[in-house]
Amino acid sequence: MSATEPSGPWQLELKQVVQEYPVKGAGWKRVLDSLDLRVPAGELVALVGPSGCGKSTLLRLLLGMELPRTGEVLVDGKHVVGPSRERGIVFQHYSLFPNLTVLDNVTYGLELEEFTLLGKWVRYPRYRRRRKTFRSEAMHALEKMRLAEHAHKYPFELSGGMRQRVAIAQAMIMRPRLLMMDEPFGALDYTTRYDLQLYLLDNFYQTRMTVLFITHDLEEAVFLADRILVLSPYYVTDSGAANGSRFLLDERVPFPHPRVLAIKKDPRFGALLEQICELGLDPSRRQLYRERGPGQSAGGDAS
Amino acid sequence: MPGHGRHTRRWYGILAAMSGRASLVLAVLPFALLAAIYLYGSAARHAENPDDKVMPTVGQLADGIWRAAFEADRKGEYRLWVDTKASLRRLAIGLGLAALVGLAVGLNIGVLPIARAATYPFLIFFAKIPPLALLPILFILFGVEEKAKIILIFVGVAPVIAIDMYLRAREIPYEQVVKALTLGASQPEVIYKVVLPQIFPKLLSAVRLSLGPAWLFLIAAESIAADVGLGYRIFVVRRYMAMDVIIPYVFWITFLGYLMDLALRLWMRWGFRWVGEGEK
């Protein structure tokens, strides 16, 4: 299914990943069904799918918060066995530590990398010196994000958009091998969301980091991504009903970078949206969707 | 005529907008009312019986305060200060220990499933013991000295603080734990650098709410067996119906409690500006 076949090593690789959860007295409920995926370094992949399709489950597998029932999850050729600073995350909510200032939020990972809980106090003079370095590095990152003037504010004093920008800086300063974003702009108003999309793209062009972007907003997915993955339980197999979600679509987005707003007016943009939208629908609803005329709901929510 | 009135702000109902001055007046009102009732009652009783001891006059109260605070008794001590010092010491040790242990227990059972399974049911059970019912046991075990009083405060307050800290620790969003782990935090670092700093200000709230019970246990213990302390004094002078001492003492205890509450509130406001706001 992969759109192109560059040779490995793959930045992110799923091999026949299955995830199931025990159901009381009813065996196992399969959420993810034999997922295969290969993502080369430097790709921005958008993952979409209807609510409850297992996006969050897949995210937990990639984070290492849980392990797959069968199959393999590899990042950078290594098995994922637990959370690590190699794999960063930006959440929609609770994306920052509320008790720390913006600057301290951004230096958080840098400090942890070099000083343990006790080491910080045992080697306090060294810590004091290093902290200056951390802070100037964090300030530099904040300046790039036009956030320097807010460095000493607490998260509650920031707008939603600023908070997410800080969260991106906080994750990116660790230079993770894979940056995951779980509906990072979902709670933002339309304008701010667009602003942050451009912002993310700019950062992406500078660093060429591998990004997995989970979103409900199909337009956002197509606008940002090199490649779209649709995870959905709405498919039919030879043996009957589906059991767990699969990638129903793995499509390369046909627009060059850097992206411009004009691509949203391109017919291919709308066609791709419709294609994705339909896959997120229960098959019984698809006929109706076709009759009512696709295009009407382009950009709508797949859930 | 809706929409055409001069008053755009209501002064009544659930939409009332209070001015600062109105709030102040309303705040002072119940104090003034209480004082007025007392003065009236005192005057009325003294008109009937000039030797009345139940509601001393203002002059008698002032005299009682003066004797307790600024005149040495037979032992050469200034009672009010000696009593205050003894009581505050017991309260500080008991409440301080309860806060520390409550925080440690709550934090650990909040984040560690094994600690939770082993401790939480017992803690819930333990918290249901009426502390005052333990008082005889404590006196038998630890004698009538300081220890029993401090332990009573501790036993009465620590379980409540521990349960509160446990609940606050569990409120820390999963996302923040994941985030810290992906930033390279170890498990102890999640506990001490993510959870602890966020529940610490909530410990101050828990201690604030525990001030009332703590004083209750202190006075109860002092009234039964002590040779010094605010509660002890009240119960001693009760034998002589010395309302001119009892009333100022009660007022003084209340005032001390209020000051502690205020101190904790200010610490929260100035020390933890982010509390209750930056949750998202």
HADDOCK unambig.tbl for C-alpha pairs under 7 A between the chains (distance, minus, plus):
assign (segid A and resid 83 and name CA) (segid B and resid 181 and name CA) 5.76 0.50 0.50
assign (segid A and resid 83 and name CA) (segid B and resid 182 and name CA) 5.42 0.50 0.50
assign (segid A and resid 84 and name CA) (segid B and resid 181 and name CA) 6.39 0.50 0.50
assign (segid A and resid 84 and name CA) (segid B and resid 182 and name CA) 4.79 0.50 0.50
assign (segid A and resid 84 and name CA) (segid B and resid 184 and name CA) 5.92 0.50 0.50
assign (segid A and resid 85 and name CA) (segid B and resid 182 and name CA) 4.58 0.50 0.50
assign (segid A and resid 85 and name CA) (segid B and resid 183 and name CA) 4.94 0.50 0.50
assign (segid A and resid 85 and name CA) (segid B and resid 184 and name CA) 4.90 0.50 0.50
assign (segid A and resid 87 and name CA) (segid B and resid 182 and name CA) 6.24 0.50 0.50
assign (segid A and resid 88 and name CA) (segid B and resid 182 and name CA) 5.57 0.50 0.50
assign (segid A and resid 89 and name CA) (segid B and resid 179 and name CA) 6.52 0.50 0.50
assign (segid A and resid 93 and name CA) (segid B and resid 280 and name CA) 5.47 0.50 0.50
assign (segid A and resid 94 and name CA) (segid B and resid 173 and name CA) 6.97 0.50 0.50
assign (segid A and resid 94 and name CA) (segid B and resid 175 and name CA) 6.33 0.50 0.50
assign (segid A and resid 94 and name CA) (segid B and resid 176 and name CA) 6.44 0.50 0.50
assign (segid A and resid 94 and name CA) (segid B and resid 279 and name CA) 6.57 0.50 0.50
assign (segid A and resid 94 and name CA) (segid B and resid 280 and name CA) 4.65 0.50 0.50
assign (segid A and resid 97 and name CA) (segid B and resid 176 and name CA) 6.97 0.50 0.50
assign (segid A and resid 98 and name CA) (segid B and resid 274 and name CA) 6.60 0.50 0.50
assign (segid A and resid 98 and name CA) (segid B and resid 278 and name CA) 5.00 0.50 0.50
assign (segid A and resid 98 and name CA) (segid B and resid 279 and name CA) 6.16 0.50 0.50
assign (segid A and resid 99 and name CA) (segid B and resid 198 and name CA) 6.44 0.50 0.50
assign (segid A and resid 99 and name CA) (segid B and resid 274 and name CA) 5.97 0.50 0.50
assign (segid A and resid 109 and name CA) (segid B and resid 183 and name CA) 4.69 0.50 0.50
assign (segid A and resid 109 and name CA) (segid B and resid 184 and name CA) 6.30 0.50 0.50
assign (segid A and resid 112 and name CA) (segid B and resid 184 and name CA) 6.09 0.50 0.50
assign (segid A and resid 112 and name CA) (segid B and resid 185 and name CA) 6.10 0.50 0.50
assign (segid A and resid 113 and name CA) (segid B and resid 184 and name CA) 6.22 0.50 0.50
assign (segid A and resid 117 and name CA) (segid B and resid 189 and name CA) 6.15 0.50 0.50
assign (segid A and resid 154 and name CA) (segid B and resid 274 and name CA) 6.61 0.50 0.50
assign (segid A and resid 155 and name CA) (segid B and resid 278 and name CA) 5.71 0.50 0.50
assign (segid A and resid 156 and name CA) (segid B and resid 274 and name CA) 6.88 0.50 0.50
assign (segid A and resid 156 and name CA) (segid B and resid 277 and name CA) 5.63 0.50 0.50
assign (segid A and resid 156 and name CA) (segid B and resid 278 and name CA) 3.92 0.50 0.50
